[in-house]
Amino acid sequence: MPLLKNGAVIDDRWRRLADDDPLPGTDAVIVTLARWRADRALAARNGPLGLALKNSEPVQPLADEIHHFDLVALEFPKFTDGRAYSQARLLRERLGFAGELRATGQVLPDQLLFMQRCGFDAFEIAKGAPLEAWKRAMESFSVFYQPAADGREPVNSLRRVLGSRT
């Protein structure tokens, strides 16, 4: 499955593990919340660790553990189900998660900009999806009115800066 990150399609170095799969040495792996809860030795492993969350799993209980993860993959089981947007905002703004935040599942180009504004920086794209649509979606807006989790300055802040130069 192609991965879009920072505006480019890249190879995905992460491997999803089933709950009963053996843990590979130092490879970058993504585990489920159930596996994380069952195997606390994962916290001490040498190698990048990612967490896959269903959109029905709360993120607040992870507040004291989020620093163990280099990646959090949030699931969009249907494009009409937006709970992962809220999870993303909570992870970025309240829990201070600074690692890769990946959108998985029913991810559409029309939603890309909103996902970025919530803090997503990587997107799993369905095989065969037209990549040009994704590139256009990334370039559709360059200025925003509202502050958000992506760290971009809203236009009113930019106006103040530009106004102080005159």
N, C-alpha and C positions, 0 to 999 in steps of 0.2 A: 504494500500500500504506500503510495507516495506521501512524503511528509513535506509540508510547506513551513519554512521557518525563516524569519527575518526577510521575507520577500523572495526566497529562493527555494526551489525544490531540492531537497538533500536526501542522502541515504540515511535511513533510520538505524542508528547503532544500538537501540534499545530492543530487548527481547522480553516479551510477556511470558510469564511463567504461570502455569496452572498451579493450583494449590498443592498438588501432589508431585510436581516436577522436582527433580533434584536441583539443588542450587549450584550453578556453575561458579568457577573460581572468581575471577575479577571482572567478568563481563557486566555490562550495564543491563540490569534486569528491572522489570516492573512486576510488582506483586499486588495481590488483592488486599483489601483491608482485613479480610478474614485471616489470610496467611500472616500478615503483619501482627495481628493480635495473638495468633497461635504460636508464633516463632520469634520471640524477642531477641534471639541471637542474631537476627538480621541487622540489628542496630550496630553491631560490632564488625560486620563483614567489610572486607577490603574490596571496594568496587562500587561504582555508582548504583544507587538504589532509587527506584521509582515506585510510586503508589498509584494504583488504579482505583478510582472511586466511582461508584454508581451515583446517579444524581439523587438517589433517595438516602444516601449515607451522609450524615451531618459532618461538617468539617470542624466545628468548635471544639469537640473532644480531642482533636489533634493538636491543640494549641501548644502543649508542652513537648510534642514529638515531631513537629513539622520540620525541625532543623535536621532530622535524619535523612530527608529526601532531597534528591537532586532534581526530581521531576514529579509532577502530579498530573495524571491523565484523568480528565473529567468526561463522563459519558453523556452524549446526547442520543438517547434511544429513539427519539422521534424529533423531527425538526420543530415540532410545535411545543415541545416540552423544554422550557427555559430554566429549569432549576439549576443547571450547571453554571448559568450566568451568575446567579447569586452565590454559588459556591466559590466561583473565581474571585468575585469582589471580596468575599470574606477572607479567602486565602491571602490575597495581595494586601488588602487594606487593614484588616484587623489582626491577622496572624503574621504579617510581615514576610510571607513566603517570597523568596527572590529567585528560586530556581525556574526551570522550564515548566510552563503551564500549558498542557496540551489538550486540545479539543478532539474527541473521538466520537465515532458513531455517525449519526445523520447530520453531518456538517455541510452546510451549503455556502456557496460564494456570497449569496445575498446577506448572510449573517456575519461574514468575516469581520467587517468593520466594527460591528457591535461587540463581537467577541474580543477583538483587540482592545476596545475601550474598557472592557471588564478585566483585562489583564492577561488574556491568552496570548502566547507568542509562538505557538506551534499548532499545526492543524493536520490531522490525518485526512487525506483526500481519497475518495473512492477510486478504485482502479478504473481507468477509462474516462474519468472526468476531464472535461476540457480545461486545461491549465490556463489558457488565455482568459477565461472568465474569472479565475482566481486572481490573476495579475491585474485585471481591470478593477476588480473589487478593492484591491489594496491601494489603488491610486485614485479612487473616486472622490475622496475628500482630503484636504490638507490642513484645514483649520476647523476647530471645534468650539462650541459655545459653553459646554459643560465640562467641569473638571471630572476626571475619571481615573481608574486604576492603571492606565497605561503611561501615566507620567507626562503626557503632552500638555503644554500650557494652553488654557482656553484663550480665545481671541481677545477677551477683555484684558487679560494680563499682557498680551502682546501689544494691544493698543496703548496701555500705560507706558510700556517701554519705548515704543515708537514715539509717543507724544512727548516724552521727556527729552527726546533728542532735538526737538524743534525749538 
